[in-house]
């Protein structure tokens, strides 16, 4: 069974990726030949195991898995309700491939972990959440057909979007609702699938549990750091000459990972993905792969995404692309996402053009931090703030000359090159006479520049602002404002007045 997953390599003895050198995909026979049979553990033994190995969620937040189990047990016992186990393998971030690698090549490790958790909690159902991009669905479906699960198990495909992987969004999708985060923060351990206490964690988390159950806590902790034992899976892309999914022990020097992937020289390295943080090349040279190791140099492990930027692309232009993407990927149901993120995207674009101020970006970020219904505003804020710190010299160059002299090479991975599917505003400058009505009707989308002409970044129009965009088009007395699918960014207006 073939799949488009990238090259996979390990530093040291492979665990999650064991057998990949011999098998493109480990079916049940190959899986048991490589890993051995799955031991039977009681609920207390599973809990003791995850506590002893300090297992934390591998989806980005790093929440202790033992605390999730205890919360589900407490909720189930207090309300006398059955439990549901949910494997989050949606992986909607464009640069992420580790969970898709497990889905396509080692699906039984994921199912083993789900089996252990379901048996420990006497769960009445197991749900595997995946993206609807088609990657991994055939593999996990075939794996389920090859074995007997301890509870009825179903696969639910949700839209392959950035926010689909948020826990509340996935639960909503499984429940047949809009696949967006709920308007208020609530724990799936209290009320998840069908309103039942739900143990929800990332696909790699369950796979790590399956490895630990076979090796035992002592052997599992024989590699890695004392605080974060075991291995992690990283997705390395960006300017890397050899992009790969890398398994390595925690504590491995990041420079070894970058060297392996052919990405030693770089203007900066993004750690943790689009909700992560940028670090300098100097910091990357001394960082160790772990949550604590990345935090020590100002980075973040997050979902294990490492993106070296290289030295040939425009850093600020690349950052602006991602902030635009994140603004368009939000649910648009609370103020920080609905209005704050598009505003940040506009301001970052102005900084990239050499006409904006970093202070304005900081102020806009301050408005959204800690105020969203989910983590999307905070994640976008962390990405943006770390970028303007790391690339301060480049920003100064843009302010002086309007550019750093490097082209935007689209080094940061994006789901589509030019947002071909999205609605976008444009202006016919031969018609525009600077009346300014469009900015009055749609102030979240359109501002007036110093000459009184409409100014807006080449952003896709967020779905919740489409009606405003259409109204702005209607009120233009010169019929100069257009709304269409994709297309080139608007060229600047003539400098008159």
Rosetta blueprint (number, residue, H / E / L):
1 X L
2 X L
3 X L
4 X L
5 X L
6 X L
7 X L
8 X E
9 X E
10 X E
11 X E
12 X L
13 X L
14 X L
15 X L
16 X L
17 X L
18 X L
19 X L
20 X L
21 X L
22 X L
23 X L
24 X L
25 X L
26 X L
27 X L
28 X H
29 X H
30 X H
31 X H
32 X H
33 X H
34 X H
35 X H
36 X L
37 X L
38 X L
39 X L
40 X L
41 X L
42 X L
43 X H
44 X H
45 X H
46 X H
47 X H
48 X H
49 X H
50 X H
51 X H
52 X H
53 X L
54 X L
55 X L
56 X E
57 X L
58 X L
59 X L
60 X L
61 X L
62 X L
63 X L
64 X E
65 X H
66 X H
67 X H
68 X H
69 X H
70 X H
71 X H
72 X H
73 X H
74 X H
75 X H
76 X H
77 X H
78 X H
79 X H
80 X L
81 X L
82 X L
83 X E
84 X E
85 X E
86 X E
87 X E
88 X E
89 X E
90 X L
91 X L
92 X L
93 X L
94 X L
95 X L
96 X L
97 X L
98 X H
99 X H
100 X H
101 X H
102 X H
103 X H
104 X H
105 X H
106 X L
107 X H
108 X H
109 X H
110 X H
111 X H
112 X H
113 X H
114 X H
115 X H
116 X H
117 X H
118 X H
119 X H
120 X H
121 X H
122 X L
123 X L
124 X L
125 X E
126 X E
127 X E
128 X E
129 X E
130 X E
131 X E
132 X L
133 X L
134 X L
135 X L
136 X L
137 X H
138 X H
139 X H
140 X H
141 X H
142 X H
143 X H
144 X H
145 X H
146 X L
147 X L
148 X L
149 X L
150 X L
151 X L
152 X E
153 X E
154 X E
155 X E
156 X E
157 X E
158 X E
159 X L
160 X L
161 X L
162 X H
163 X H
164 X H
165 X H
166 X L
167 X H
168 X H
169 X H
170 X H
171 X H
172 X H
173 X H
174 X H
175 X L
176 X L
177 X L
178 X L
179 X L
180 X L
181 X L
182 X L
183 X L
184 X L
185 X L
186 X L
187 X L
188 X L
189 X L
190 X L
191 X L
192 X L
193 X H
194 X H
195 X H
196 X L
197 X E
198 X E
199 X E
200 X E
201 X E
202 X E
203 X H
204 X H
205 X H
206 X H
207 X H
208 X H
209 X H
210 X H
211 X H
212 X H
213 X H
214 X H
215 X H
216 X L
217 X H
218 X H
219 X H
220 X H
221 X L
222 X L
223 X L
224 X E
225 X L
226 X L
227 X L
228 X L
229 X E
230 X L
231 X E
232 X E
233 X E
234 X E
235 X E
236 X E
237 X E
238 X E
239 X L
240 X L
241 X L
242 X L
243 X L
244 X E
245 X E
246 X E
247 X E
248 X E
249 X E
250 X L
251 X L
252 X L
253 X E
254 X H
255 X H
256 X H
257 X H
258 X H
259 X H
260 X H
261 X L
262 X L
263 X L
264 X L
265 X L
266 X L
267 X L
268 X L
269 X E
270 X E
271 X E
272 X L
273 X H
274 X H
275 X H
276 X L
277 X E
278 X E
279 X E
280 X L
281 X H
282 X H
283 X H
284 X H
285 X H
286 X H
287 X L
288 X E
289 X L
290 X L
291 X H
292 X H
293 X H
294 X H
295 X H
296 X H
297 X L
298 X L
299 X L
300 X L
301 X L
302 X L
303 X L
304 X L
305 X E
306 X E
307 X E
308 X E
309 X L
310 X L
311 X L
312 X L
313 X L
314 X L
315 X H
316 X H
317 X H
318 X H
319 X H
320 X H
321 X H
322 X H
323 X H
324 X H
325 X H
326 X H
327 X H
328 X H
329 X H
330 X L
331 X L
332 X L
333 X L
334 X L
335 X H
336 X H
337 X H
338 X H
339 X H
340 X H
341 X H
342 X H
343 X H
344 X H
345 X H
346 X H
347 X H
348 X H
349 X H
350 X H
351 X H
352 X H
353 X L
354 X L
355 X L
356 X L
357 X L
358 X H
359 X H
360 X H
361 X H
362 X H
363 X H
364 X H
365 X H
366 X H
367 X H
368 X H
369 X L
370 X L
371 X L
372 X L
373 X L
374 X L
375 X L
376 X H
377 X H
378 X H
379 X H
380 X H
381 X H
382 X H
383 X H
384 X H
385 X H
386 X H
387 X H
388 X H
389 X H
390 X H
391 X L
392 X H
393 X H
394 X H
395 X H
396 X H
397 X H
398 X H
399 X H
400 X H
401 X H
402 X L
403 X L
404 X L
405 X L
406 X L
407 X L
408 X L
409 X L
410 X L
411 X L
412 X L
413 X L
414 X L
415 X L
416 X L
417 X L
418 X L
419 X L
420 X L
421 X L
422 X L
423 X E
424 X E
425 X E
426 X E
427 X E
428 X L
429 X L
430 X L
431 X L
432 X L
433 X L
434 X L
435 X L
436 X L
437 X H
438 X H
439 X H
440 X H
441 X H
442 X L
443 X L
444 X L
445 X L
446 X L
447 X E
448 X E
449 X L
450 X L
451 X L
452 X L
453 X L
454 X E
455 X E
456 X L
457 X L
458 X L
459 X L
460 X E
461 X L
462 X L
463 X H
464 X H
465 X H
466 X H
467 X H
468 X H
469 X H
470 X H
471 X H
472 X H
473 X H
474 X H
475 X H
476 X L
477 X L
478 X L
479 X L
480 X L
481 X E
482 X E
483 X E
484 X E
485 X E
486 X L
487 X L
488 X L
489 X L
490 X L
491 X L
492 X L
493 X L
494 X L
495 X L
496 X L
497 X L
